[in-house]
């Protein structure tokens, strides 16, 4: 059994907050129930334990459903533009739990533990970091955005070199939020975006070389994602002369805190996972 698979790995972190008291409390409650399920899954494999685990996973399912209902109501109140897609993600996660519950009697406890951990770490936590954070960003003032902007350890992909380059990208982007004289504002922003553009290309070149070395099967698709991110930066540069300052800063933060972060967690982690699963290629 992978040593990573244990209840102590399922810990609520302040980085998961979306700055809505009720939603954050519900997320914390879900972590508590998930930890309980993971603890039970490590007990002796017998029918009594499986029944107890089924009860806890059912409790998790019920609370997830309640939480999703509350979160969707909150999005409706905000007129959140991605509500329909977000609701579909919720539905898919509930379907995954339903499938797990239906298969409990067929699976060994270790298999249940692995499936449960995958759901929690790969889907639920990722959902909070990527999708729920978008809700926060939609409802965040520019001053709050500046204060909370930056690299967070939950963005780590577990590769020191790649993580260091990702951190550097955030460091460069943060320069755009430093207050300067209004007459120098556009000049400063253009310098930052140029640095960001140049370093991003360098980082992507290193990452693509690494993917080729490990014969990563989704190399071409990943390379296209890199191209799209670069294009987003190009588009923003072109809009700079005519765009309102506050709108511009928020657009920049969206590119980094959504497009880039989403890319790191959703896509770059796949590279590292492939690399670790295929050490013979390296």
TAHUHU-V195869 format. One record per residue. N is the residue number from 0. RES is the residue in one small letter. SS is DSSP state (H for helix, E for strand, C for the rest). PHI is phi in whole degrees, 0 to 359 (* if undefined). NEAR is the number of other ideal C-beta (glycine too) atoms within 12 Angstrom. Layout:
BEGIN
[[N | RES | SS | PHI | NEAR] [N | RES | SS | PHI | NEAR]]
END
This chain:
BEGIN
[[0 | x | C | * | 16] [1 | x | C | 301 | 14] [2 | x | C | 296 | 9] [3 | x | C | 289 | 18] [4 | x | C | 277 | 25] [5 | x | C | 206 | 22] [6 | x | H | 297 | 25] [7 | x | H | 291 | 15] [8 | x | H | 283 | 24] [9 | x | C | 262 | 33] [10 | x | C | 239 | 20] [11 | x | C | 294 | 25] [12 | x | C | 236 | 19] [13 | x | H | 300 | 15] [14 | x | H | 296 | 26] [15 | x | H | 280 | 31] [16 | x | C | 302 | 27] [17 | x | C | 249 | 35] [18 | x | C | 66 | 25] [19 | x | C | 235 | 28] [20 | x | H | 306 | 13] [21 | x | H | 295 | 19] [22 | x | H | 296 | 32] [23 | x | H | 296 | 28] [24 | x | H | 295 | 20] [25 | x | H | 293 | 31] [26 | x | H | 300 | 39] [27 | x | H | 298 | 25] [28 | x | H | 297 | 23] [29 | x | H | 297 | 39] [30 | x | H | 297 | 31] [31 | x | H | 298 | 23] [32 | x | H | 295 | 34] [33 | x | H | 297 | 40] [34 | x | H | 297 | 26] [35 | x | H | 298 | 26] [36 | x | H | 296 | 42] [37 | x | H | 295 | 37] [38 | x | H | 296 | 25] [39 | x | H | 294 | 31] [40 | x | H | 295 | 39] [41 | x | C | 264 | 26] [42 | x | C | 280 | 23] [43 | x | C | 301 | 15] [44 | x | C | 283 | 19] [45 | x | C | 215 | 13] [46 | x | H | 296 | 14] [47 | x | H | 296 | 14] [48 | x | H | 294 | 23] [49 | x | H | 298 | 28] [50 | x | H | 295 | 17] [51 | x | H | 295 | 23] [52 | x | H | 294 | 38] [53 | x | H | 299 | 28] [54 | x | H | 297 | 20] [55 | x | H | 289 | 32] [56 | x | H | 294 | 37] [57 | x | H | 296 | 22] [58 | x | H | 297 | 24] [59 | x | H | 298 | 38] [60 | x | H | 301 | 32] [61 | x | H | 297 | 21] [62 | x | H | 287 | 29] [63 | x | H | 301 | 38] [64 | x | H | 299 | 23] [65 | x | H | 296 | 22] [66 | x | H | 298 | 33] [67 | x | H | 300 | 33] [68 | x | H | 299 | 20] [69 | x | H | 293 | 25] [70 | x | H | 293 | 37] [71 | x | H | 293 | 27] [72 | x | H | 296 | 19] [73 | x | H | 297 | 28] [74 | x | H | 296 | 31] [75 | x | H | 297 | 17] [76 | x | H | 297 | 17] [77 | x | H | 274 | 23] [78 | x | C | 56 | 12] [79 | x | C | 296 | 26] [80 | x | C | 291 | 15] [81 | x | C | 254 | 22] [82 | x | H | 303 | 24] [83 | x | H | 301 | 14] [84 | x | H | 293 | 18] [85 | x | H | 295 | 29] [86 | x | H | 296 | 21] [87 | x | H | 295 | 17] [88 | x | H | 298 | 28] [89 | x | H | 300 | 29] [90 | x | H | 299 | 19] [91 | x | H | 296 | 21] [92 | x | H | 292 | 33] [93 | x | H | 295 | 28] [94 | x | H | 297 | 19] [95 | x | H | 297 | 27] [96 | x | H | 294 | 37] [97 | x | H | 300 | 21] [98 | x | H | 297 | 20] [99 | x | H | 298 | 35] [100 | x | H | 298 | 31] [101 | x | H | 293 | 17] [102 | x | C | 259 | 19] [103 | x | H | 304 | 33] [104 | x | H | 290 | 16] [105 | x | H | 268 | 14] [106 | x | C | 260 | 23] [107 | x | C | 286 | 20] [108 | x | H | 300 | 31] [109 | x | H | 296 | 19] [110 | x | H | 292 | 22] [111 | x | H | 296 | 35] [112 | x | H | 300 | 36] [113 | x | H | 295 | 24] [114 | x | H | 296 | 31] [115 | x | H | 294 | 44] [116 | x | H | 296 | 33] [117 | x | H | 299 | 27] [118 | x | H | 300 | 35] [119 | x | H | 291 | 41] [120 | x | H | 278 | 29] [121 | x | H | 277 | 22] [122 | x | H | 243 | 30] [123 | x | H | 292 | 39] [124 | x | H | 296 | 31] [125 | x | H | 298 | 28] [126 | x | H | 299 | 35] [127 | x | H | 296 | 36] [128 | x | H | 295 | 34] [129 | x | H | 267 | 35] [130 | x | H | 271 | 35] [131 | x | H | 292 | 38] [132 | x | H | 296 | 39] [133 | x | H | 295 | 31] [134 | x | H | 297 | 36] [135 | x | H | 301 | 35] [136 | x | H | 296 | 33] [137 | x | H | 299 | 29] [138 | x | C | 252 | 23] [139 | x | C | 253 | 27] [140 | x | C | 288 | 17] [141 | x | H | 298 | 22] [142 | x | H | 296 | 15] [143 | x | H | 294 | 18] [144 | x | H | 299 | 31] [145 | x | H | 298 | 23] [146 | x | H | 293 | 14] [147 | x | H | 263 | 24] [148 | x | C | 290 | 33] [149 | x | C | 138 | 27] [150 | x | C | 294 | 26] [151 | x | C | 229 | 23] [152 | x | H | 299 | 17] [153 | x | H | 292 | 28] [154 | x | H | 276 | 33] [155 | x | C | 299 | 23] [156 | x | C | 259 | 31] [157 | x | C | 84 | 21] [158 | x | C | 242 | 25] [159 | x | H | 305 | 12] [160 | x | H | 293 | 20] [161 | x | H | 293 | 30] [162 | x | H | 300 | 25] [163 | x | H | 297 | 18] [164 | x | H | 290 | 29] [165 | x | H | 298 | 38] [166 | x | H | 299 | 25] [167 | x | H | 298 | 24] [168 | x | H | 300 | 41] [169 | x | H | 293 | 32] [170 | x | H | 301 | 22] [171 | x | H | 295 | 32] [172 | x | H | 298 | 38] [173 | x | H | 297 | 26] [174 | x | H | 300 | 28] [175 | x | H | 292 | 39] [176 | x | H | 264 | 32] [177 | x | C | 286 | 19] [178 | x | C | 291 | 14] [179 | x | C | 224 | 18] [180 | x | C | 303 | 10] [181 | x | H | 305 | 11] [182 | x | H | 290 | 8] [183 | x | H | 257 | 14] [184 | x | H | 302 | 24] [185 | x | H | 296 | 22] [186 | x | H | 296 | 16] [187 | x | H | 297 | 24] [188 | x | H | 299 | 32] [189 | x | H | 297 | 25] [190 | x | H | 297 | 21] [191 | x | H | 296 | 34] [192 | x | H | 295 | 34] [193 | x | H | 296 | 22] [194 | x | H | 298 | 24] [195 | x | H | 297 | 34] [196 | x | H | 301 | 27] [197 | x | H | 295 | 19] [198 | x | H | 288 | 28] [199 | x | H | 297 | 36] [200 | x | H | 297 | 23] [201 | x | H | 298 | 20] [202 | x | H | 298 | 32] [203 | x | H | 297 | 32] [204 | x | H | 297 | 18] [205 | x | H | 296 | 25] [206 | x | H | 294 | 37] [207 | x | H | 292 | 27] [208 | x | H | 296 | 18] [209 | x | H | 298 | 27] [210 | x | H | 299 | 33] [211 | x | H | 293 | 20] [212 | x | H | 297 | 17] [213 | x | C | 264 | 27] [214 | x | C | 55 | 17] [215 | x | C | 298 | 28] [216 | x | C | 292 | 18] [217 | x | C | 255 | 20] [218 | x | H | 304 | 23] [219 | x | H | 296 | 14] [220 | x | H | 296 | 18] [221 | x | H | 293 | 29] [222 | x | H | 299 | 22] [223 | x | H | 295 | 17] [224 | x | H | 298 | 28] [225 | x | H | 301 | 31] [226 | x | H | 302 | 19] [227 | x | H | 294 | 22] [228 | x | H | 294 | 33] [229 | x | H | 300 | 29] [230 | x | H | 296 | 19] [231 | x | H | 298 | 28] [232 | x | H | 295 | 38] [233 | x | H | 301 | 20] [234 | x | H | 298 | 20] [235 | x | H | 295 | 34] [236 | x | H | 300 | 28] [237 | x | H | 294 | 16] [238 | x | H | 279 | 22] [239 | x | H | 310 | 28] [240 | x | H | 298 | 15] [241 | x | H | 249 | 12] [242 | x | C | 268 | 20] [243 | x | C | 302 | 14] [244 | x | H | 302 | 23] [245 | x | H | 296 | 17] [246 | x | H | 296 | 17] [247 | x | H | 300 | 30] [248 | x | H | 298 | 35] [249 | x | H | 292 | 29] [250 | x | H | 296 | 31] [251 | x | H | 298 | 39] [252 | x | H | 298 | 37] [253 | x | H | 297 | 28] [254 | x | H | 299 | 36] [255 | x | H | 282 | 39] [256 | x | H | 279 | 37] [257 | x | H | 243 | 32] [258 | x | H | 300 | 32] [259 | x | H | 287 | 41] [260 | x | H | 297 | 37] [261 | x | H | 302 | 28] [262 | x | H | 297 | 36] [263 | x | H | 298 | 40] [264 | x | H | 284 | 35] [265 | x | H | 278 | 26] [266 | x | H | 252 | 33] [267 | x | H | 295 | 39] [268 | x | H | 294 | 31] [269 | x | H | 295 | 27] [270 | x | H | 297 | 38] [271 | x | H | 296 | 29] [272 | x | H | 298 | 23] [273 | x | H | 297 | 26] [274 | x | H | 299 | 28] [275 | x | H | 287 | 19] [276 | x | H | 279 | 17] [277 | x | C | 229 | 17] [278 | x | H | 295 | 10] [279 | x | H | 292 | 9] [280 | x | H | 282 | 16] [281 | x | C | 280 | 16]]
END
